[in-house]
Amino acid sequence: MPLSPSAQKVQDALAALGFTNTVIEFEQTTRTSAEAAAAIGCTVGQIAKSLIFKGKTSHKAILLIASGANRVDEKKIKALIGENVDKGDADFVRERTGFVIGGVALVGHSSTLETFIDEDLMGFTEIWGAAGTPNAVFKLTPAELVAMTQGRVVALKP
């Protein structure tokens, strides 16, 4: 069965970056970390959730890739980028990434995003990230995540 257009966009982005990871689409939603973990059969901590924040002054988009088991400390983001942040709303997220909330992929965005990766994801052998739709994911290693996103590994949880 062919992938949906957004999931195919992610599959194409992975290939363009030189990765062979395979996007999988489920019939059930993988919008939340708990739903994704249940569909995949992994722990919630292995879900690499994509969160888009917006710099309050610069209005730049920031991609945080956090373990599904963790909350993100906005004060830590402020310290990393030098300004306060807000969560991106649906329009901002779609405009800056090309994806809807709940399906923001790790790669293939419509603009370049400053990216920070939760250090807790580095403790897993394999992790799973969103792939463009609320029911598409792909498996990867923490090292692949760093390589494909050029993200900085930092402490994100409170």
C-alpha positions as CSV (number, residue, x, y, z in Angstrom):
1,M,0.0,0.0,0.0
2,P,1.5,3.4,-1.0
3,L,2.3,6.0,1.7
4,S,0.1,9.1,2.1
5,P,1.7,12.2,0.5
6,S,3.0,13.6,3.8
7,A,4.5,10.3,4.8
8,Q,6.0,9.9,1.3
9,K,7.6,13.3,1.7
10,V,9.3,12.1,4.9
11,Q,10.4,8.8,3.2
12,D,11.9,10.9,0.3
13,A,13.6,13.3,2.8
14,L,15.2,10.3,4.5
15,A,16.5,8.9,1.2
16,A,17.8,12.4,0.2
17,L,19.7,12.5,3.4
18,G,21.2,9.1,2.7
19,F,19.2,7.1,5.2
20,T,17.4,3.8,4.6
21,N,14.9,4.0,7.4
22,T,11.4,2.9,6.4
23,V,8.2,4.9,7.1
24,I,5.3,2.8,8.4
25,E,1.7,4.0,8.4
26,F,-0.7,2.5,10.9
27,E,-4.5,2.4,10.7
28,Q,-4.7,3.7,14.3
29,T,-3.4,7.0,15.3
30,T,0.1,7.6,16.7
31,R,-0.6,11.2,17.5
32,T,0.4,11.0,21.1
33,S,3.4,9.2,22.6
34,A,1.2,6.7,24.4
35,E,-0.7,5.9,21.2
36,A,2.5,5.5,19.2
37,A,4.1,3.3,21.8
38,A,0.9,1.1,21.9
39,A,0.8,0.8,18.1
40,I,4.5,0.0,17.8
41,G,4.9,-2.2,20.9
42,C,7.7,-0.1,22.5
43,T,7.9,2.0,25.6
44,V,6.7,5.6,25.7
45,G,10.3,6.7,26.4
46,Q,11.3,5.3,23.0
47,I,9.0,7.7,21.2
48,A,10.9,10.8,19.9
49,K,8.2,13.4,20.0
50,S,8.5,16.5,17.9
51,L,7.5,19.7,19.5
52,I,7.6,23.1,17.8
53,F,8.2,26.2,19.8
54,K,8.3,29.8,18.7
55,G,10.8,32.4,19.9
56,K,8.7,35.3,21.4
57,T,10.9,38.0,20.0
58,S,12.5,36.4,16.9
59,H,9.5,34.3,15.9
60,K,11.9,31.6,14.8
61,A,10.8,28.0,14.9
62,I,12.6,25.7,17.3
63,L,12.2,21.9,17.0
64,L,12.5,20.0,20.2
65,I,12.8,16.2,20.0
66,A,11.9,14.8,23.4
67,S,11.5,11.4,24.8
68,G,7.8,10.6,24.9
69,A,8.1,10.0,28.7
70,N,9.4,13.5,29.4
71,R,7.9,17.0,29.7
72,V,10.0,19.9,28.4
73,D,11.3,22.7,30.6
74,E,10.6,26.0,28.8
75,K,13.2,27.7,31.0
76,K,15.9,25.4,29.6
77,I,14.8,26.3,26.0
78,K,15.1,30.0,26.9
79,A,18.6,29.5,28.3
80,L,19.6,27.6,25.1
81,I,18.2,30.2,22.6
82,G,18.4,33.4,24.6
83,E,14.7,34.3,24.5
84,N,11.3,33.3,25.9
85,V,9.3,30.8,23.9
86,D,5.7,29.8,23.3
87,K,4.4,26.6,21.9
88,G,3.7,27.0,18.2
89,D,0.1,27.1,17.2
90,A,-1.4,24.9,14.4
91,D,-0.9,27.6,11.7
92,F,2.7,28.4,12.8
93,V,3.6,24.7,12.9
94,R,2.2,23.9,9.5
95,E,3.8,27.0,7.9
96,R,7.3,26.3,9.3
97,T,7.3,22.5,9.0
98,G,4.8,21.6,6.3
99,F,3.2,19.1,8.8
100,V,0.2,19.2,11.2
101,I,0.6,19.0,14.9
102,G,0.6,15.3,15.9
103,G,2.5,14.4,12.7
104,V,5.5,16.8,12.7
105,A,8.3,14.7,11.3
106,L,11.9,14.6,12.4
107,V,13.1,15.6,8.9
108,G,11.6,17.0,5.7
109,H,10.5,20.4,7.0
110,S,9.6,23.3,4.8
111,S,12.1,25.6,6.5
112,T,15.4,25.1,8.4
113,L,14.7,24.6,12.1
114,E,17.1,25.0,15.1
115,T,16.9,21.5,16.7
116,F,17.5,20.3,20.2
117,I,17.4,16.6,21.2
118,D,16.5,15.3,24.6
119,E,19.5,13.6,26.1
120,D,17.3,10.8,27.5
121,L,16.7,9.5,24.0
122,M,20.5,8.7,23.8
123,G,19.9,5.8,26.3
124,F,17.9,3.7,23.9
125,T,19.1,1.2,21.3
126,E,16.2,2.1,19.0
127,I,13.7,4.9,19.0
128,W,10.6,5.9,16.9
129,G,9.8,9.3,15.4
130,A,6.8,10.8,13.7
131,A,6.8,10.7,9.9
132,G,4.5,13.4,8.6
133,T,1.0,12.3,9.6
134,P,-0.7,11.4,12.9
135,N,-0.4,7.7,12.1
136,A,3.1,7.5,10.4
137,V,6.3,6.6,12.2
138,F,9.8,5.3,11.5
139,K,12.4,3.5,13.5
140,L,15.9,4.9,14.0
141,T,18.8,4.9,16.4
142,P,19.8,7.9,18.5
143,A,23.0,8.3,16.5
144,E,20.9,8.5,13.3
145,L,18.6,11.0,14.9
146,V,21.5,13.3,15.6
147,A,23.0,12.8,12.2
148,M,19.8,13.4,10.2
149,T,18.6,16.4,12.2
150,Q,22.0,18.0,13.0
151,G,20.4,18.5,16.4
152,R,22.2,19.4,19.6
153,V,21.8,16.9,22.4
154,V,20.8,18.7,25.6
155,A,18.9,18.3,28.9
156,L,15.3,19.3,28.2
157,K,13.2,17.9,31.1
158,P,12.6,19.9,34.3
